[in-house]
């Protein structure tokens, strides 16, 4: 994945912040996620599952975990 384009949120500090979630598009329907502080650890999921997770997070479904 060395030539994978990782995208940070526009809310992240553009000056090299090391605490950002990064996303990348993979082959087929795959999406990759990693924490900028630990870029060697990558989570891979489908676009459909990532969308469901993000919609759930926006709707507050996971607020009880924080």
NUMI-137830 format. One record per residue (C-alpha): residue number from 1; residue in three letters; x, y, z. Coordinates in nm, 2 decimals, padded with zeros to 4 digits. Layout:
REM NUMI-137830
+-----+-----+--------+--------+--------+
|   i |  aa |      u |      v |      w |
+-----+-----+--------+--------+--------+
| NUM | ALA |      X |      Y |      Z |
...
+-----+-----+--------+--------+--------+
This chain:
REM NUMI-137830
+-----+-----+--------+--------+--------+
|   i |  aa |      u |      v |      w |
+-----+-----+--------+--------+--------+
|   1 | UNK |  00.00 |  00.00 |  00.00 |
|   2 | UNK |  00.30 |  00.23 | -00.04 |
|   3 | UNK |  00.14 |  00.41 | -00.33 |
|   4 | UNK | -00.20 |  00.44 | -00.17 |
|   5 | UNK | -00.34 |  00.79 | -00.15 |
|   6 | UNK | -00.44 |  00.86 |  00.22 |
|   7 | UNK | -00.69 |  01.14 |  00.28 |
|   8 | UNK | -00.72 |  01.32 |  00.61 |
|   9 | UNK | -01.03 |  01.50 |  00.73 |
|  10 | UNK | -01.05 |  01.87 |  00.66 |
|  11 | UNK | -01.09 |  01.91 |  01.03 |
|  12 | UNK | -00.74 |  01.78 |  01.09 |
|  13 | UNK | -00.45 |  02.02 |  01.15 |
|  14 | UNK | -00.27 |  02.05 |  00.81 |
|  15 | UNK |  00.06 |  02.12 |  00.98 |
|  16 | UNK |  00.16 |  01.75 |  01.02 |
|  17 | UNK | -00.07 |  01.66 |  01.31 |
|  18 | UNK | -00.02 |  01.30 |  01.42 |
|  19 | UNK | -00.36 |  01.23 |  01.56 |
|  20 | UNK | -00.58 |  01.20 |  01.25 |
|  21 | UNK | -00.80 |  00.93 |  01.10 |
|  22 | UNK | -00.70 |  00.87 |  00.74 |
|  23 | UNK | -00.90 |  00.70 |  00.47 |
|  24 | UNK | -00.81 |  00.55 |  00.13 |
|  25 | UNK | -00.99 |  00.38 | -00.15 |
|  26 | UNK | -00.87 |  00.03 | -00.24 |
|  27 | UNK | -00.94 | -00.21 | -00.52 |
|  28 | UNK | -01.29 | -00.32 | -00.59 |
|  29 | UNK | -01.52 | -00.20 | -00.31 |
|  30 | UNK | -01.26 | -00.18 | -00.04 |
|  31 | UNK | -01.19 |  00.11 |  00.19 |
|  32 | UNK | -00.88 |  00.14 |  00.42 |
|  33 | UNK | -00.86 |  00.33 |  00.75 |
|  34 | UNK | -00.56 |  00.41 |  00.97 |
|  35 | UNK | -00.46 |  00.63 |  01.25 |
|  36 | UNK | -00.18 |  00.87 |  01.15 |
|  37 | UNK |  00.00 |  00.80 |  01.48 |
|  38 | UNK |  00.02 |  00.43 |  01.39 |
|  39 | UNK |  00.01 |  00.41 |  01.01 |
|  40 | UNK |  00.13 |  00.05 |  01.00 |
|  41 | UNK | -00.20 | -00.06 |  01.14 |
|  42 | UNK | -00.47 | -00.06 |  00.86 |
|  43 | UNK | -00.83 | -00.16 |  00.89 |
|  44 | UNK | -01.00 | -00.27 |  00.56 |
|  45 | UNK | -01.37 | -00.29 |  00.51 |
|  46 | UNK | -01.62 | -00.25 |  00.23 |
|  47 | UNK | -01.76 |  00.09 |  00.12 |
|  48 | UNK | -02.11 | -00.02 |  00.23 |
|  49 | UNK | -02.00 | -00.12 |  00.58 |
|  50 | UNK | -01.80 |  00.20 |  00.62 |
|  51 | UNK | -02.09 |  00.41 |  00.51 |
|  52 | UNK | -02.32 |  00.23 |  00.76 |
|  53 | UNK | -02.06 |  00.30 |  01.04 |
|  54 | UNK | -02.03 |  00.66 |  00.95 |
|  55 | UNK | -02.40 |  00.72 |  00.93 |
|  56 | UNK | -02.44 |  00.55 |  01.27 |
|  57 | UNK | -02.17 |  00.76 |  01.42 |
|  58 | UNK | -02.33 |  01.08 |  01.29 |
|  59 | UNK | -02.66 |  00.97 |  01.43 |
|  60 | UNK | -02.51 |  00.92 |  01.78 |
|  61 | UNK | -02.54 |  00.54 |  01.79 |
|  62 | UNK | -02.20 |  00.51 |  01.96 |
|  63 | UNK | -02.22 |  00.80 |  02.19 |
|  64 | UNK | -02.26 |  00.57 |  02.49 |
|  65 | UNK | -01.91 |  00.44 |  02.43 |
|  66 | UNK | -01.74 |  00.76 |  02.51 |
+-----+-----+--------+--------+--------+
